[in-house]
Amino acid sequence: MQYEKLEIWVRSKNIAIDVYRELASLRDFGFKDQITRSALSVPSNIAEGMERSSNAEKARLLVISKGSIGEFKTQTDIGVAIGYIDQQRGLHWMNEAEQLSKMLGSFINRLKND
């Protein structure tokens, strides 16, 4: 599959895995469900988009991924503030989310200009 070679897919998949592992024992199921869904949405929509035939369809799903990474960053920030997520891990996740958002933005622009 083409998407499996993309750095943005690999990195977002790794964040999703880390989120699931890190928050496995969290008892606030509403928070855990929300943050794991947003983390899982990023690589999932990248994969779905890259399986589409047109650049417009690919870009549309990457825009959804970009929205999900913003949602994930916000939830991580809140999780750190309320003590659900270790500060160091949270800062790592938020930094990674910011980098992925920039990468997605560049990729979207490239697809739209091709």
N, C-alpha and C positions, 0 to 999 in steps of 0.2 A: 504494500500500500504506500502511496505517495506521502500521505500525511505523517507516517511513522518516522520519516527522515527529517521532518521539520523540527528545528530546535524549540520553537514555541509549543509544539505539541508535546515533546518529550518533557520539557520543563513544567508545563501546566499539568501533565499527567503525574509527575513526581510530587507536585504540591498537593494534588488531590489525594494521592496515596498517603502522604505525610499527615494531612488533615484527618483522614479516617483513622489512622493509627494513633495519632496524638489525642484525639477526642473520643476514642472508643469507650472510655469509662465515664465520660461526662453524663451527668444525670439530668441536665436540662435538655430534654429531648427536642423541644421547639428550637432552641438555639442551635443545637447540634445538627438537626435536620436542615435548617436554613443554610448554615455555613458549608455543610458537606454538599448540599445541592448546588450552591453557587460554584464551589471548587470543581465539582464533577462536570458542571456545565461547560467549563472552558475547553478542556481537551475534547469533550464529546462534540461540541459544535464545530471545533476546528476539523475534526475527523469527518463529520457530516458534510461540511462545506467543501472540503477538498475532494469529496467523492462526487460532487456536482459537476456538470459539464461546462457551464458557462462561468466566466469570471464574475458576472453580476450576482449569480447565485452564491458563489464562493464568498464574495465580499459581504453579502447579506448575513451569512452565518458567522463570518468573522466579526462583524459588528455586534452580533449577539454575544459572542465570546468576550469581546471587549467590554460590553456592559456587565457581564457576569464577573469579570475580574475586578471591576470597580466595586461591585456589590461585595465580593469576597474581601477586598481590602477594607471596606467599611466595617464589615462584620468582624474581621480580625482586630481592627482598632478597638471596637467595642468590647470584644472578648478579652483583650489585654486589660482594658480599663476596669472591667468587672471581675478580673481575676480568674477567668476561665482558661486563658492562654498565657503561658510563660512569656514575660516581656521580650526576652532575647529571641525566642522562636517567633513571636508575633512580629517583631521588627524585621526578621528575616523574611517572613511571609509577605509583609507589606512591601518591602523592597523588591522582592521577586515579582509581586503583583504589578508594581509600578513599571518595572522593566518589561514585563510581558505586555502591558497595555501599550507601551511605546512600540514594541515590536509588532503587535497586532495593527496598530495605526499605520505603521510604515507599509506593512504587507497589504492592508486594505487599499491604501493609496496606489500602490504599485498595480494591484489588480484592476482598479478603476481606470488607470491610465494606459493599460495595455489594450 
